[in-house]
């Protein structure tokens, strides 16, 4: 027995060794469970334990040495490497277990409150959990019913019902769920048998409720310390629109009440910042069923778009990119050659033109290849850098469309670089520096992720070795921290993805830099080297905003619609106090507009207080109030959104202050 670790007091009883994360070997009796291991380490750990992570080449549930999350009641095997999961320290597996438990408690409560309800599936998800139900005919459930459901859930939690697992034969499980009229469970079991040939399934029971479930679960319902039901939605059974529409109840659960309160506060902030809500309130854009998934940009929204495109165009030119423009419709033979026909056809739109099958482009890369291939290239020409605000179309199912963040009509801030092998690392460094420059303008701090070769890929291992080494070399050369995302590269090459965190802590993926050895091969791209021989260029795909639509959606939520001066649709508004001040107000407006500022006059016959309130609601950065004194002195009373009165300034001084913020592209 290991010294200092309580457990089996008689060494002869110890017939199993397991290893702890620090390398300590723990001796246990031969039928020990995860709970026994936690108790052997210490009583405090046993009380805090929720589950156990296990790794062992000999275990069927941890193939290839992978780590598995198991119930504490799971038996251990000799040679297991174990790690106890507790509610302390922010372990994501602990949150997963508690949310899985909460989904079962939700189902138990709903079955008690609504006799005859049919249950389907209820998994934990990133932000909580859900469960799908088919309620009896005539019964509907809405958010108004949440108090009653939550009260019933609380009863199950207070009772500390233990999660008990049993393995039963398929025949027993089918008989049980058939007798209960639980058709969805029957279908799931039958599909399991058909697809995997299993002869048994696992069931979990807590109190009166039994569910078909792989697990794992924590020990009992009392481990759910804080939960909240959040919304109701429709969901087709198995995502198939031809199947029954079920009622999906979403909820969330946390390890402490404080964490739940923080989460709900973040959600409240997110709702207030929802770009769809603000887009409507600020007249930026709208959507129509006449063209689903394609935004209609209004003048205020186009002001933001045009500022971003101007920035994009100026900075691309400064870095040696050549702007191009390519068609959106192509013969399908192009997409067959590029590989999109085989790998992306279901997400594309097609039409016939004079009996010739054509496809709208989902990506710009094959088009830029045509431009590169239009001329004979020498090594002296490389690198060639093309940029395009390229319009592409991708079919996203209607169920996943989400404002500007998930659209079908997409304008990418796209670029493709054609370089020699020796130039790759320098070009990747240039892309990363460009990205950091852009994100700093918005106050974003990028987090980098290197995605390596996926299981399904093209090209040799030697090619992937070179490509991954080039990207990693660029990251290390810049001294940048990064995470490795194994197996998540594109099918044609590895990539670096740039993520950012917005003002309320949400993570977004923005830019990407991808190496591609496949497209140059598919399209037989060549350049003449110094040896007068043909050589194959390397292609780098680069986008930094990702798409203008999605980036603007992210910015709206990041700023809560309160854009910095350089992006604000209306940068300044002149507020005359009375009609007699209209002449000076017009001169003020002229001065603002002559300096290139987007400005307006609010000439309504409203009180100046009302005009200020309305300008605040519109989130206009600057208000220039003019009354008797200002008209006489040829000055303005300057106000800043949320800051209030900034004092009296000459018109020139006020214009220069606002224009300087515009020129500097200040982030605030």
ABEGO torsion letter per residue (X at the ends): XBBGBBEBABAAABABBBBBAAGBBBBBBAABBAAAAAAAAEAAAAAABABBBBBBAABAABBGGBBBBBBAABBBBBGBBBBBBBABGGBAAAAAAAAAAAAAAAAAAAAAABBGBBBBBBBBBAAEBBBBBBBBBGBBBBAAAAAAAAAAAAAAAAAGBBBBBBBBBAAAAAAAAAAAGBAAAAAAAAAAAAAAGBABBBBBBBEABBBBBAOBBBABAAABABBBBABBBBBBBGGBAABBBBBBBBBBBBABAAAAAAAAAAAAAAAAABAAAAAAAAGABBBBAABBGBBBBBAAAAAAAAAAAAAAAAAAAAAGBBBBBBBABBBAAAAAAAGAAAAAAAABBBBBBGGBBBBBBABAAAAAAAAAAABBBBAAAOBBBBBBBBBBBBBBBAAABBEAABBABBBBBBBBBBBBAAAAAAAAAAAAAAAAAAAAAAGBBBBBBBBBBBABBBEBAAAAAAAAAAAAAAAAAAGBBBBBBBGABBAAEBBBBBBBBBAAGBBBBBBBBBBBAAAAAAAGBBBBBAAGBBBBBBBBBBBAAGBAAAAAAAAAAAAGGBBBAAABABABBBBBABAAAAAAAAAAAAAAAAAGBBBBBBABBBBAAAAAAAAAAAGBABBBBBBAAAAAAGBBBBBBBGAEBAEBBBAAAAAAAAAAAAAAGBAX
